[in-house]
Amino acid sequence: MSGSSAVSNMTNGKLASPSRYLLPSDKPESERLNLQNRVLKKAFGNVVFAPFTLSSDDAVLDVGTGTACWTLDCHDAFRTAHYYGIDITSDLFPILDVDLKSRIHLTEGNILRLQGEWADRSYTLVNQRLLIAALSAENWKTAINNIYKVLAPGGWVQFVETNHCRSGDVTDRHHVILRHTFEKRGLLFECAEKIPALLHDAGFVEINSMIYEIDLGSWAGQDGIEARDSFIGVYKAMKYPVVDVMGIMSSPDFDSLIEQMQREWDSTPGSKIVFHVLYAQKSASP
């Protein structure tokens, strides 16, 4: 979904045991992530949800940064802040010019282990987006606790997650298979619903949650086509773990299901993918 996650190991774009992560780390995934970012940016209308403005003294951390698309968008909106992006692999990192390198620092790092220069800093904002395909329930608890540790007092964290689409019978059937895939992989499929409680347990305050729905399919015009292509791309990219690693279904059955779902989205007005946006603050006082 976003980045290469905080926990995966990859080999030539395929999963290397014992990784939980369900998506590859290759050029097609890089292109899909950038398309996904454009879709989300248009749907959300902004990149920062917390009620504050970044200044020159602020540092921002992007967890699972991938192609750094969110970091670059945030930099465009708040140019004076300093940005740090971490991912467990640098395979998807963009090439930055000299000017950007002075303010955007991309490095291999893991939110589950506070190690490295990035972990010694204090951040005003931490962003983590679409790591549903990467983290177990215990990983989520560790990630949120570690985010709390690296946040400055009064700092904010924001998450974007999704776990389902709405359309018709084919999409419902895919949802059942997707849930089974995540559970078999040890991933927290209902992470969006669990995050508020995890934030509370970690000590966060001012916990907020919003829901966005994005149209899927050609019935919704060009925006719907781009959203369709982005998220069909997500599910196509899961073929290797679903078919070859876990053996949940055959290759022809997998391809047929994805093709049927794409046709269903195109022909069913009201087809949507649902996103949860959550943000919370670390108390300014001890």
Order of alpha helices (4+ residues) and beta strands (2+ residues): beta-beta-alpha-beta-alpha-beta-alpha-beta-beta-alpha-beta-alpha-alpha-beta-alpha-alpha-beta
